[in-house]
Amino acid sequence: MNQAFIYTLSNPITNAIRYVGVTRFPEAREKSHLRLVNTKKGRWVQSLLTKGLRPSFDVIDSVPEDEWQFWEQHWIQVIKGWGFDLSNGDNGGLN
């Protein structure tokens, strides 16, 4: 069975989690977050890059690929519950 990976992007100085996502290919996804994108997350990443920093990319869970929507939503809610101000544009689970 194929796996999907739930990951976070964090501030490399404070370790505050700022984004939760899902991917089948962590290395490629990490690199894709470094491209200029005009979203809340993209502007945050760009603010780090202009300071010579990169967000920390951490895989926090490996889940069955056909269950990724549930687990992404779960982790977003858990991490928000811990008090982190996420830059996710939604509550996860969208294609």
ChimeraX commands (.cxc) that place a marker at each C-alpha (Angstrom):
marker #1 position 0.00,0.00,0.00 radius 0.5
marker #1 position 1.28,3.46,-0.88 radius 0.5
marker #1 position 2.00,5.92,1.89 radius 0.5
marker #1 position 1.40,9.65,2.23 radius 0.5
marker #1 position 3.46,11.79,4.55 radius 0.5
marker #1 position 2.09,14.50,6.82 radius 0.5
marker #1 position 4.66,17.25,7.32 radius 0.5
marker #1 position 5.11,20.62,8.95 radius 0.5
marker #1 position 6.93,23.79,8.04 radius 0.5
marker #1 position 8.33,25.61,11.06 radius 0.5
marker #1 position 10.16,28.81,11.83 radius 0.5
marker #1 position 13.84,27.80,12.00 radius 0.5
marker #1 position 14.53,30.24,14.84 radius 0.5
marker #1 position 11.51,29.76,17.12 radius 0.5
marker #1 position 10.50,26.25,15.99 radius 0.5
marker #1 position 6.88,27.50,15.81 radius 0.5
marker #1 position 4.90,25.34,13.38 radius 0.5
marker #1 position 3.39,27.52,10.64 radius 0.5
marker #1 position 2.02,25.02,8.11 radius 0.5
marker #1 position 0.79,21.42,7.90 radius 0.5
marker #1 position 0.69,19.57,4.59 radius 0.5
marker #1 position 0.67,16.17,2.95 radius 0.5
marker #1 position 2.76,14.68,0.16 radius 0.5
marker #1 position 3.85,11.40,-1.36 radius 0.5
marker #1 position 7.26,12.85,-2.22 radius 0.5
marker #1 position 8.74,14.77,0.75 radius 0.5
marker #1 position 12.00,15.90,-0.88 radius 0.5
marker #1 position 10.27,17.36,-3.94 radius 0.5
marker #1 position 7.57,18.98,-1.82 radius 0.5
marker #1 position 10.12,20.61,0.47 radius 0.5
marker #1 position 11.81,22.21,-2.54 radius 0.5
marker #1 position 8.50,23.36,-4.02 radius 0.5
marker #1 position 7.77,25.42,-0.91 radius 0.5
marker #1 position 10.79,27.60,-1.71 radius 0.5
marker #1 position 9.18,29.02,-4.88 radius 0.5
marker #1 position 7.58,32.45,-4.85 radius 0.5
marker #1 position 3.85,32.08,-4.20 radius 0.5
marker #1 position 1.49,34.92,-3.22 radius 0.5
marker #1 position -0.28,33.20,-0.32 radius 0.5
marker #1 position 0.00,33.67,3.43 radius 0.5
marker #1 position 2.37,30.69,3.59 radius 0.5
marker #1 position 4.30,31.82,0.53 radius 0.5
marker #1 position 4.83,35.32,1.91 radius 0.5
marker #1 position 6.04,33.84,5.20 radius 0.5
marker #1 position 8.50,31.54,3.40 radius 0.5
marker #1 position 9.75,34.45,1.29 radius 0.5
marker #1 position 10.29,36.54,4.42 radius 0.5
marker #1 position 12.57,33.78,5.72 radius 0.5
marker #1 position 14.42,33.41,2.44 radius 0.5
marker #1 position 15.19,37.15,2.30 radius 0.5
marker #1 position 16.92,36.70,5.68 radius 0.5
marker #1 position 18.96,33.77,4.39 radius 0.5
marker #1 position 16.79,31.25,6.27 radius 0.5
marker #1 position 14.64,28.32,5.20 radius 0.5
marker #1 position 11.62,26.86,6.96 radius 0.5
marker #1 position 12.23,23.61,8.82 radius 0.5
marker #1 position 10.52,20.73,7.00 radius 0.5
marker #1 position 9.61,17.79,9.24 radius 0.5
marker #1 position 7.64,14.65,8.41 radius 0.5
marker #1 position 5.45,13.97,11.44 radius 0.5
marker #1 position 3.39,10.99,10.27 radius 0.5
marker #1 position 3.18,8.33,7.56 radius 0.5
marker #1 position -0.36,7.28,6.68 radius 0.5
marker #1 position -2.09,5.05,4.10 radius 0.5
marker #1 position -2.44,7.08,0.91 radius 0.5
marker #1 position -6.20,6.51,0.74 radius 0.5
marker #1 position -6.62,8.07,4.22 radius 0.5
marker #1 position -4.52,11.23,3.73 radius 0.5
marker #1 position -7.50,13.64,3.86 radius 0.5
marker #1 position -8.56,12.46,7.31 radius 0.5
marker #1 position -5.02,12.57,8.71 radius 0.5
marker #1 position -4.17,15.98,7.26 radius 0.5
marker #1 position -7.33,17.44,8.81 radius 0.5
marker #1 position -6.57,15.65,12.08 radius 0.5
marker #1 position -3.05,17.03,12.34 radius 0.5
marker #1 position -4.13,20.56,11.42 radius 0.5
marker #1 position -6.70,20.51,14.20 radius 0.5
marker #1 position -4.25,19.00,16.72 radius 0.5
marker #1 position -1.54,21.55,15.96 radius 0.5
marker #1 position -4.01,24.46,16.03 radius 0.5
marker #1 position -5.19,23.08,19.38 radius 0.5
marker #1 position -1.63,23.35,20.63 radius 0.5
marker #1 position -1.88,27.08,19.93 radius 0.5
marker #1 position 0.13,27.41,16.73 radius 0.5
marker #1 position -0.91,30.11,14.24 radius 0.5
marker #1 position -0.95,28.12,11.00 radius 0.5
marker #1 position -0.79,29.74,7.59 radius 0.5
marker #1 position -2.87,26.97,6.00 radius 0.5
marker #1 position -5.57,28.47,3.77 radius 0.5
marker #1 position -8.11,25.81,4.80 radius 0.5
marker #1 position -8.62,22.95,7.25 radius 0.5
marker #1 position -6.99,20.35,4.98 radius 0.5
marker #1 position -8.26,17.31,3.16 radius 0.5
marker #1 position -8.78,19.10,-0.15 radius 0.5
marker #1 position -7.46,17.79,-3.47 radius 0.5
marker link #1:1,2 radius 0.2
marker link #1:2,3 radius 0.2
marker link #1:3,4 radius 0.2
marker link #1:4,5 radius 0.2
marker link #1:5,6 radius 0.2
marker link #1:6,7 radius 0.2
marker link #1:7,8 radius 0.2
marker link #1:8,9 radius 0.2
marker link #1:9,10 radius 0.2
marker link #1:10,11 radius 0.2
marker link #1:11,12 radius 0.2
marker link #1:12,13 radius 0.2
marker link #1:13,14 radius 0.2
marker link #1:14,15 radius 0.2
marker link #1:15,16 radius 0.2
marker link #1:16,17 radius 0.2
marker link #1:17,18 radius 0.2
marker link #1:18,19 radius 0.2
marker link #1:19,20 radius 0.2
marker link #1:20,21 radius 0.2
marker link #1:21,22 radius 0.2
marker link #1:22,23 radius 0.2
marker link #1:23,24 radius 0.2
marker link #1:24,25 radius 0.2
marker link #1:25,26 radius 0.2
marker link #1:26,27 radius 0.2
marker link #1:27,28 radius 0.2
marker link #1:28,29 radius 0.2
marker link #1:29,30 radius 0.2
marker link #1:30,31 radius 0.2
marker link #1:31,32 radius 0.2
marker link #1:32,33 radius 0.2
marker link #1:33,34 radius 0.2
marker link #1:34,35 radius 0.2
marker link #1:35,36 radius 0.2
marker link #1:36,37 radius 0.2
marker link #1:37,38 radius 0.2
marker link #1:38,39 radius 0.2
marker link #1:39,40 radius 0.2
marker link #1:40,41 radius 0.2
marker link #1:41,42 radius 0.2
marker link #1:42,43 radius 0.2
marker link #1:43,44 radius 0.2
marker link #1:44,45 radius 0.2
marker link #1:45,46 radius 0.2
marker link #1:46,47 radius 0.2
marker link #1:47,48 radius 0.2
marker link #1:48,49 radius 0.2
marker link #1:49,50 radius 0.2
marker link #1:50,51 radius 0.2
marker link #1:51,52 radius 0.2
marker link #1:52,53 radius 0.2
marker link #1:53,54 radius 0.2
marker link #1:54,55 radius 0.2
marker link #1:55,56 radius 0.2
marker link #1:56,57 radius 0.2
marker link #1:57,58 radius 0.2
marker link #1:58,59 radius 0.2
marker link #1:59,60 radius 0.2
marker link #1:60,61 radius 0.2
marker link #1:61,62 radius 0.2
marker link #1:62,63 radius 0.2
marker link #1:63,64 radius 0.2
marker link #1:64,65 radius 0.2
marker link #1:65,66 radius 0.2
marker link #1:66,67 radius 0.2
marker link #1:67,68 radius 0.2
marker link #1:68,69 radius 0.2
marker link #1:69,70 radius 0.2
marker link #1:70,71 radius 0.2
marker link #1:71,72 radius 0.2
marker link #1:72,73 radius 0.2
marker link #1:73,74 radius 0.2
marker link #1:74,75 radius 0.2
marker link #1:75,76 radius 0.2
marker link #1:76,77 radius 0.2
marker link #1:77,78 radius 0.2
marker link #1:78,79 radius 0.2
marker link #1:79,80 radius 0.2
marker link #1:80,81 radius 0.2
marker link #1:81,82 radius 0.2
marker link #1:82,83 radius 0.2
marker link #1:83,84 radius 0.2
marker link #1:84,85 radius 0.2
marker link #1:85,86 radius 0.2
marker link #1:86,87 radius 0.2
marker link #1:87,88 radius 0.2
marker link #1:88,89 radius 0.2
marker link #1:89,90 radius 0.2
marker link #1:90,91 radius 0.2
marker link #1:91,92 radius 0.2
marker link #1:92,93 radius 0.2
marker link #1:93,94 radius 0.2
marker link #1:94,95 radius 0.2
view
